[in-house]
């Protein structure tokens, strides 16, 4: 039976999407299907920036240390970046321009400038090693990469074709972004050139085949994803108003997740233009600093991987800070343990934990579980986000399964990405003929249409919101000439949700300690992908195998990590 909150939210969304209302939809043909799109959505991200930066021009948008910028000031700065990219670096419509940097106000302005010059914002993972960054540059065929000094140094001496332009994070945008700064009308001129079918972004996603793939989206997909979130925020605001708790202050969110991931990019960063939300940046996660910023800036919305809100709720100094302005503690990127849900609600009785489920390939759009509904079903990722998302539970042949049956979770929405860049085989495998994206997650829908994720088809570890493919880590181990065989798998971790672990067996005549193997792996892989020494085990015997002669990962995991498993 639908809950009282379900009924209220449905009534509000019905009103918001009615003919003539802000979030009215119309049909758009894709995959031979008529999919809903927002009728009033701007034709591109550039138009989206132009409209809302003008509408909210005098309101504070970015707080980054001592830097405070309004929406209007960010737009003005981004016009200079767009001009500099076009005039000084030859960026043309559709060119992939990489960003390799930590979070900052200048990262955001650089992103805006790329879009406003007609380029495709290509979001390189700032945690990657130099070789991994170079792979991402080659894959997207970037001719230009905007990097901070740390990532630029990693790229030195690696194999890639791009010109690397270094920008800074400190001081005014005109200083930090000086190498890509110019005067000119590029941004305004491109408003007549950029349309919904043009490339907008490439984000990188870990698949089950090892190396990352570049998921590209057009402007229609990204803008509709943003409007999906804006409509959800409008729905929540109306609900609060009906309950007598209408927000009085400017909405404010803390950015504690990487902007190069979809959670940071779409629901957090890009949505903020449409709801006039202030963003407070912190360059590196620290729970105590988060508490300080949340009190000082009156943060009303917090989103991060589950461990972040858990660390805030359980921090020994939490009582020393006034966090009464924060009403929502959202999580994405990984399941949130039920114990975390209860502790967050206990710590913040006037607020609510929330959970979202979306993927890089869906531009973060999928399901949401809110407030009382989340407390009632904390194991569920919630219901499909109206009005765009359609969920199907399919078998391996693409057949729809009955309600309650476990199968692959699939989403059909215009917000989905268009494909994996230069990888038609992977793109074709990712979609059914009628346009459902195969998430690789196994789940079921209950009698109330709530989605429950029960397992993953893909061999992926989700460590604090970072996807780690077992195959890639295993490849890093096999790179050692003395290793005969290995198996990498995830084990539970209270703080990170899940962390990698490995078992290896040596060739005859070779020896290698777990400490030595970890040191070797750290030369090949980003640190977050490498298991800690205590979670690396050497096996004296060959690893057990299945009838197919594949290593029996489940048995290996039980043999070596049984005492660490739930």
N, C-alpha and C positions, 0 to 999 in steps of 0.2 A: 504494500500500500504506500502511495506517495506520502511523504511527511508534510506537516504543515508548512515547513520552510520550502519544500519542493513546490507546493501549490502556489505559495507567494511568489517565488522566483519565476515560475512559469507565467503567472499572470502579468508580472512586470515585463518580462521579455516579450510576451504577446503584444503588449502596448508599445514597446520600443520599436518593434519590427513591423508594426501595422503600416498600411499605405500612408504616405505623407509624413511619416515619423523619421527621426534621425537614422535609424538602423534598418530601414526598409530594404528588402532584398529583391533582386531580380534574377532571372536565369541566365547562365552562361554555359555554352556547350564545351565540354571537355571529355575526352575518352568516349565520345558518342553519347554522353549523359548530360542532362540539364542540371547543373550544380548552382546552388544559390551563391550570389555575390552581393556585397553591399552596394546599393544603388548610388549612395552619396559618397563613396570612397574616392579620394583623389586618384588621378591616373598613374601617379608614380610617387616614389618616396620624395623626390625633389619637390613636387607640388605639395606634398604633405608637410614638409619642412617649411616651405614658403608660407602656407596658409596659417599654420599654428604658431610659428615664430612671430608672425605679424599680429595675430589675435592675442597672444600672451606676451607681447614684446617687452613690457615693463616689469614682468614678474621674474623673480629669481629662478634660474634653471639649474645651474651647476655650482656646487660648493666643493672645492678641491684644495684643502689646506687653507691658505690665505686668499686663494682665488675665488671670487664670486662673480658669476656672469648671469645676465638676464637672457631670456630667449632671444630677444632682439640683438643683443651683443653676440651671441653664438651664431646667429644667422649672418650678421655682418662679417664676422671672422671667417666663416665658411665660404662666403663669396670670394674673399681674397685667396683662400686655399684653392677653390675651383679655378680661379683665374691663373694662379701659379702653376697648377697641374697642367692646364691646357697650354699656356703660353711658354712656360719654361721647360716642361717635361713631355710635351707632345701627347698628352692623354686625349683619346678620342672616345666617342660613344662605344661602349661594349668592351673597352680595354679592362683587363683584370689588374687592379692595383692592390697589392698586398699591404696589410697592416700587421706589423710584428712588434708589439709593445705591451707594456703593462697598462692597466687602467689609468686614465687621467682625463682632465678636461680637454687636453689637446688631442688625445685619442678620439674623443667624440667629435671634435671639430674636424679632424682629419677625415673621419668616416663621412661626415656631412659633405665635406668638400669633394671627396671622390664621387659620391652620388650626384652632387650638383654639377660636376664636370661631365657627367654622362658615363663615368666609369662604373665598373662592377667592384664593390667593396669585398675584398677577398681576405677573410679573417683567419690569419695564421695563428696557430696555438702558441701562445707565449711561453708555455712550459716546455716546448720541444727543444731538443738538442739542435746543434747547427745542421747536422745531416738531415734531421727530420724537417726542419724549416726549409732547407734547400729542396727536399722532395716535394713539399707543398707548393713551393714556388714553381718548380718544373711542371708539376701536375696541372696547375691552373694556367700555365703559360704566361706568367706575370712578366712584363717588361720593366716594371717599377715596383719597388717595395719601400714603404715608409716604415722605418724601424727606429726604436730608441737605441741608445748606445749599447745596452746589454745584449740585445738580440742582434744588432749589427755585428758585434764582436763574434757572436756565435756563428754568423754566416760567413765570416772571413775564411777564405780558403776552401769553401765548399763548392760543390758543382751545381751551379744554377746560372740562368742567363740574364737575370734582372739587374738593373741599376739600383743600388741601395742608397736611399736618401735618409740621413739621420735627422731626427727631430728630438726636441727636448720636452720635458714635462713641466718645468718650472717657469715662473715669470709670465708675462702677458703672452697671449697667443701669437702676436706679431713677432715676438722674439723666439719662442720655442719652435714655431712653425715657419721661421724665416726662409728656410731653403725651398719652401713650396708656397711662398707668399707673393702676390702681385696684385695690381689694380686691373680692373677690367669688368666686362659685362657677361662673362661666360655663364654664370649661374642663371641670369635672367634669360639669356639667349637659349640655353638648353631646355628651358621649360616648354619651348615650342617643339623640341626635338625628342624628348624622352616620353615613352608611352608605356602602357601596361604590359606589353609583350616583350619589352627590352629586358636584358639581364640586369639584375639588381645586386645580388650577393652570391658569394660562394662561402659556405661553411664546411668544415672538415668533420667527418664522422668516422668512428671506428667500426668497421664491419667485421664479419667472422673470418674474412680472408687475410687478415694481417694488416697491411698498410692502410692508412686512411684513404677515404674517397672524398672527392670534392662535390658536395651537394649544392647545385646551383638553383636559384629561384628567380623568377621574373618579378617585375614590380607589382603585378596584380596579386601574386601569391603573398608577397611580404606585406603589402598594404592591407589586404583582407585579413591577414593574421593579426596585424596591429588592431584593426577595427574590431576583430573578434574580442580581443582583450579590452578595448575601450568600452564595448557594449557590456561586457561583464562588469566593468567598474561602474558604469552608469546604473546597471541593475542593482549593484550593491549599495550605491549611494541612495537610490530611491528607497530601498528596503530600510536602511538606517533612518531615513527621514520619516518613513511611516511609523517606525518604532520610537520616534521622538529623540533620536540620537544623530540628527543631521550634522555632518562635519562642518566646523566653522573656519578652521585654518586651511591654508594651502596644503594639499597632499604632499607628503615628503617620503622618500624612500632612501635607504642606505644601499649603496652598491658595494657589495662584499663578494660578488662572484665575478668571474672573468667576463669581460664584454665580448670576447671572441667566441663564447659559447651561446647557444640560442636562448637560454634562460636569461642571461644578462642582456643579450641584444634586443629581443623582441618584447617580451612582457615587461621588462624592467626599463631599459633605455628608450626604445622607440615608442612604446606606449605613452611615455611621459609627456611628449609633445601634445598629444590629444586630450590629456586630462590635466594639463597645466601643473604637472608635478615637479617639485624640486628634487634634485638628485644630489646626494652627499657621497663623495667618493672616498674610499680608503685604499691605499695602494697595496696593502697586504693584510690578510685576515688576522685580527687580534681581538679576542672577545672583550677584553677590558676597554680597548680603544673604541670598539663598537658601542659599548654601553655609554661611554662619554659622548660620542657623537650623537647617539640617539636622544640623549637628554638635551644636549645643547641645541640641536636643530629641530627638535620636536618631530622625530621620525614617526610617521603614522603607519608605515607598511614596511615589513622586513621580509625579504625572500633570500633564500640561500639553500645550499645542500643541507640535508637534515641535521648534520652535526653542528652547524652554526647556530641555529635557533636553540638546539639542546644546550650548547655551551653558554649561551646567554642566560637561559632559564636556570642553569645550575651553577652559574659563576658565584664564587663566595662573596664577591662585592656587589652583587646585583641589587641588594636592598639599599645601597648607598646612592642609587640613581633613580630619578623620576622618569619612568618609561610609560606613564599613563597615556601619552598621546598615541602609542602604538597599539592598534586594535587588531592587526592581522600579522600572523607569523606563518608565512607560506614556505613550502618546500617543493623542490623539483630536482630532477636529476637522479634520484634514487629513492627507494621505499623508505618510509619513516617508521621505525619500530613503534609499536603501540605504547610502550613505556615512555617514549619521547613525547608522544601526544599528550599523555596524562600529566607529565611533568611540566610541559609548557602551559597547559591550561591551569594547573595549580599555581604556577609562578605568576601568571598574568590573568587573573580571574575576569578582568574586564575585556580581555582580548580573546582571540580564537586562533588555534592552529588551522592552517589550510594546506591542501595538497593539490598540486597540479601534475598532470601527466601529458607530456608531449615529447616530440623528438626533434632532432636537428632537421630531419626530412619533412616534418610537418610544420616547420617554423614555430615550434613550441605549442601549437594548437592541438587540443585533444580533449581532455577531461578535466573536471575540477570537482573537488569535494570540499564543501564549505561548512564552517561553523557547527551548528548542532548536528548536521548530517554527518560531518566528519567524526564527531565524537561518538555518534551512534554506530558508524561503520568505518573504524580507523584503518582497517585493512584494505579498503577500497580506494581506488583513484577517482571515484565519483562518476558522474554522468557525462554524456557527450555535451560539449560546449555548443549551446545554441547561438545563432541559427545555422551555423555552417557545417557542423561535424556530423557525419554518419559513421557509426561503428558497425563492423561485421566481424563475426567469429567464424573463421574459415578453416577447412581442412587443407591438407597438402595439395589437393587437386582444385582448390578454389571453391568448393561447395560450402554453402552456408549451413552452419550447425545449429541445432535446436538450442533454445534458451537454457542456460545452465550447463551446457556441454563445453568442455575445454578444447580450445583450438587456438589458431594464431589470431592475434588481435590485429585488425586492419582498419584503417581510416580512409574515408573518401571525403575530400574537401578541396576547394579551390586554393586553399592556403598551402597545400602540399608543394614540396619542391618539384622542379620539372625533370630533374635527372642528375645522374652522376657525370661530372664533366669528363668528356672523352672516354666514356665507359658505357657503351650501349648495352652490352651483355648484362652488366649489373643493374642498369636502369630497367631493362625489360624484365629481369627477374624480380625487381622490387615491386612491380605493379601487376595487378590482375588486368585482364583485358577491359574490364569495365571501370577501371580507375581506382581500385582500392590499393592503398599502400600497405605492404606487408611489414609490420613493425619488427618481426622476429621475436616478439614476446608471446607467451602463451597465457591465456586467461579465459574468463567466462563472464557473462552478464547474468546478474541475478534477476529475481522476479520484479524488481523495481528499476531495472535497466542500469544498475550500478556495475561498473567494471571492476573485476578483481584480477590482478596479475598474479599468476602462480609460479611461473618459471620463464626461462629464456631459451628459445631455440638457438640463439646465437651464443657462441662460446666467448662471452664477454664478462669481465669483472667491472663492477661500478664502484670505484673508490672515491668516496666523497664527491660524487657527481662527475668524476672523470672516467670515461670509458677506456678500458684496457683490454685489448684482444689477447687472449691466451696464446694464439698462434704467433703474434709478434714477439711476445716475451720468450716463448720457446725458441724462436729463431735467434734471439739474442744469446740464448744459452748454447744452442747448437753451433754458434759461431766459434766457440772454443773447440779447438781440434781434439781435445781429449775426451769430450762428452760423447757417449754412445747413444743415450736416449734420455728424454726428460718429459715431464708433465707439469703444466702450470694450471692452477685452479684458484678459485676465490675461497676465502674463509671469512667468517663473520668477525666484525670489529665494532665495538660499541660506539666509537667516535666516528669512524669513516664509513660505517655500514658494511663495507667489505674491503678486503685487502688481498693482494696477490701472495701466493705461496708456490713453492716449486720443489719438485723431487727430481734428482738426476742420478744417472748411473754412468760410470766411467768406462772407457775402453781399457782393455788389458794393457798394463804397463804404464798407465797414466794415473796421476793423483791430483786432486783439487779439493781444497777445503771450501765449505760454504762461504767463509770470509773472502777467499780468493775469487770465488765465482761471482759474488756480489760486486766486488771491485771491478772485475772484468765487465760485468753487465752495465755498470754505471758509465763505462766508456762508450757504450753503444745506444743506451736508451735514456729517456728522460727519467729523472729520479723517482717520480711517482709510480712508474711502471715496474720498478725493481723491488722484489721482496726484501724484507728485513732479514738479517742473518738468521734470526731465530725461527724464521719461517722458510728456510731453505734446508732440505734434508738430502743427504747422499744415501743412495741405496746400494748395498753390497751385491744385490742380485738384479737381474734384468726385470724390468717393470712388467706387471701382469697385462695380458692382452685379451681382447675380445675375440670372438670367432672370426671376425673380419680382419684380425691381426692388428687392428688399431689398439693403441694403449688404452687400457680400461681406466679412464680418468676417475670415475666414481670410486672404484676399488682402491686406487692409489691414494685418493683423498682420505678415504676411511682408514687406510693402513697407517698413514703418517700424521694425520691431523685430527683423528677422532676426538681427542680431548678438547679440541678447539671449536668443534661444531656444535650447533644448537641442538 
